[in-house]
Amino acid sequence: MHDWPEWQSQVEALTARLRINQAGVASLGAARIVFLGDSITQGWHGDVFRLFYQHRGGLNLGISGDATQSLLWRLDHGHWPAGLQPAAIILMVGTNNIGQGQRPEDVAIGIGRIIERLQRLSPSARILLLGVLPRGAGPQDPARQPIARLNQMIAACADQRSVLYHEPGSTMLDGQGQLHEWIAWDRLHLTQVGYAMLSAAIEAPLRQALQR
């Protein structure tokens, strides 16, 4: 569990919302694509999310501040109700772990455990695992190398059947590896343009994940 007060208040709000939805399971049953992750997932720009996902049963369960440990805790404490059985799960988590200085190897283990948990909770869903997006203005930012190492390791989670892997981060960078502020305003969190680019980048693997 996370001790950040803002994270705790967001968890309580999401828990209440899911309880209300669970009372009428039909609303949860309509969710075909579930998004899990941290602030980058939670902050998916509303217009972009509606354009790409609302008509396809998109449900955003991202929480700002999530790391692998807190996302595992959420899955065990009401943030995956029994009525939630989507066709696809989009998982993107780990940047907060890297930002806290955790080793990529340890973060990869945490992501693997999340995947195992999701496969037990929703065995029929395909998981689209997204590589952690680049952070920092340029390639010399100290977070770039750990993120690259992490993505290299978690790519091995994909079996191309129940788990697909896609790394959209390169689409966010220019030819010199720069992450511009009109894509990520603080070189981490995306702008509307950044979310449009991200949504376009994952569309092909998402369609593959939704195929039956």
C-alpha positions in Angstrom: 0.0 0.0 0.0 1.1 3.6 -0.8 1.4 6.1 2.1 1.0 9.2 -0.2 -2.2 10.9 1.0 -3.3 11.9 -2.5 -2.9 8.3 -3.7 -5.0 7.1 -0.8 -7.8 9.5 -1.5 -7.9 8.5 -5.1 -8.0 4.9 -4.2 -10.9 5.5 -1.9 -12.8 7.4 -4.6 -12.2 4.7 -7.2 -13.2 2.0 -4.6 -16.5 3.8 -4.1 -17.1 4.1 -7.8 -16.4 0.5 -8.4 -18.8 -0.6 -5.6 -21.6 1.5 -7.2 -20.9 -0.1 -10.6 -20.7 -3.6 -9.0 -24.3 -3.2 -7.7 -25.3 -3.2 -11.4 -22.8 -5.6 -12.9 -24.0 -4.8 -16.4 -21.8 -1.6 -16.4 -18.7 -3.6 -15.5 -19.6 -6.3 -17.9 -19.7 -3.7 -20.7 -16.0 -2.9 -20.1 -14.0 -4.5 -23.0 -10.7 -2.6 -22.5 -9.4 -2.0 -19.0 -6.5 0.4 -18.5 -4.2 -0.1 -15.5 -1.3 2.1 -14.4 -0.1 5.3 -12.8 -0.7 9.0 -13.5 0.1 8.6 -17.2 -2.8 6.1 -17.5 -5.1 8.0 -15.1 -4.4 11.3 -16.9 -5.3 10.0 -20.4 -6.8 13.1 -22.0 -10.5 13.0 -21.9 -11.2 13.9 -25.5 -8.5 11.4 -26.7 -9.9 8.6 -24.5 -13.4 9.2 -25.7 -12.3 9.3 -29.3 -10.3 6.0 -29.2 -11.9 4.0 -26.4 -15.3 5.1 -25.1 -17.3 3.5 -27.9 -15.3 0.3 -27.4 -16.0 -0.1 -23.7 -12.9 1.5 -22.3 -12.5 1.7 -18.5 -9.6 3.6 -17.0 -8.5 2.3 -13.6 -5.2 4.2 -13.4 -4.2 5.9 -10.2 -1.6 8.7 -9.9 1.4 7.6 -7.9 1.0 3.9 -8.5 4.1 1.7 -8.5 4.1 -2.0 -9.1 3.6 -2.7 -5.4 0.6 -0.5 -4.9 -1.0 -1.7 -8.1 -0.7 -5.3 -6.8 -2.3 -4.1 -3.5 -5.2 -2.5 -5.4 -5.9 -5.7 -7.4 -6.2 -7.5 -4.0 -8.3 -4.8 -2.4 -11.4 -4.3 -4.6 -10.0 -2.7 -7.7 -10.8 -5.8 -9.8 -14.4 -6.6 -9.1 -15.7 -10.1 -10.0 -17.9 -8.7 -12.7 -15.0 -7.3 -14.6 -14.1 -9.6 -17.4 -12.7 -7.5 -20.3 -11.4 -8.7 -23.7 -8.1 -6.8 -23.2 -6.1 -5.2 -20.4 -3.7 -2.4 -21.2 -0.9 -2.3 -18.5 1.7 0.4 -18.2 3.4 0.7 -14.9 7.0 1.1 -13.5 8.0 4.7 -14.2 7.4 5.6 -10.5 9.5 2.7 -9.4 12.4 3.9 -11.7 11.9 7.5 -10.4 12.3 6.2 -6.9 15.7 4.6 -7.8 14.6 1.0 -7.8 16.6 -1.5 -9.9 15.1 -2.4 -13.3 15.4 -6.1 -12.3 13.2 -5.6 -9.3 10.7 -3.6 -11.2 10.5 -6.2 -13.9 9.7 -8.8 -11.2 6.9 -6.7 -9.9 5.4 -6.3 -13.4 5.6 -10.1 -13.9 3.7 -10.6 -10.6 1.0 -8.1 -11.8 0.6 -10.1 -15.0 0.3 -13.3 -13.1 -2.4 -11.8 -10.8 -4.3 -10.4 -13.8 -4.2 -13.8 -15.5 -5.8 -15.4 -12.4 -8.4 -12.6 -12.1 -9.4 -12.5 -15.8 -8.1 -15.6 -17.5 -9.8 -14.9 -20.8 -8.4 -11.4 -21.2 -5.4 -10.6 -23.4 -2.9 -8.3 -21.7 -1.2 -5.6 -23.8 1.9 -4.8 -21.8 3.3 -1.4 -22.7 6.9 -0.4 -22.3 7.6 2.4 -19.8 7.7 5.7 -21.7 10.9 7.7 -21.8 11.3 10.5 -19.3 13.7 13.5 -19.2 14.4 16.0 -21.9 17.2 14.1 -23.6 19.0 10.8 -23.9 21.5 11.7 -21.1 18.7 11.9 -18.5 19.6 9.4 -15.8 16.2 7.7 -16.1 16.6 6.8 -19.7 19.1 3.8 -19.3 17.1 2.1 -16.5 13.9 2.5 -18.4 15.5 0.9 -21.5 16.9 -1.9 -19.4 13.5 -2.4 -17.8 11.7 -2.5 -21.1 14.2 -5.0 -22.5 13.4 -7.3 -19.6 9.6 -7.0 -19.6 9.4 -7.6 -23.3 10.2 -11.2 -22.4 6.8 -11.5 -20.7 5.1 -11.6 -24.1 4.1 -15.0 -25.4 2.1 -13.4 -28.3 -1.0 -15.3 -27.2 -2.2 -14.2 -23.8 0.4 -11.4 -23.3 1.4 -9.0 -26.1 4.2 -6.4 -25.7 4.5 -3.1 -27.4 7.0 -0.3 -26.8 5.5 3.1 -27.9 8.2 5.3 -26.4 10.2 5.8 -29.5 7.3 7.5 -31.2 7.5 10.2 -28.5 11.1 11.2 -29.3 12.6 13.1 -32.2 15.6 11.8 -34.1 18.1 13.0 -31.4 16.1 11.3 -28.6 14.6 14.5 -27.3 11.3 14.5 -25.5 9.7 17.9 -26.3 7.4 19.8 -23.9 4.6 19.8 -26.4 4.5 16.0 -26.1 5.2 15.7 -22.4 4.8 19.1 -20.6 7.2 18.2 -17.8 9.2 15.6 -19.8 7.1 12.8 -18.1 3.3 13.5 -18.2 1.8 13.8 -21.6 -0.1 16.6 -23.2 -3.2 16.1 -25.4 -0.8 15.8 -28.4 1.2 13.2 -26.5 -1.9 11.1 -25.7 -3.0 11.3 -29.3 0.4 10.0 -30.4 0.3 7.3 -27.7 -3.2 6.1 -28.6 -2.3 6.0 -32.3 0.9 4.1 -31.5 -0.9 1.3 -29.6 -3.9 1.0 -31.9 -2.5 -1.9 -34.0 -1.4 -4.1 -31.0 -4.7 -3.3 -29.2 -6.7 -4.5 -32.2 -4.6 -7.7 -32.2 -5.3 -8.1 -28.5 -9.1 -7.7 -29.1 -9.2 -10.4 -31.8 -10.8 -13.7 -30.9 
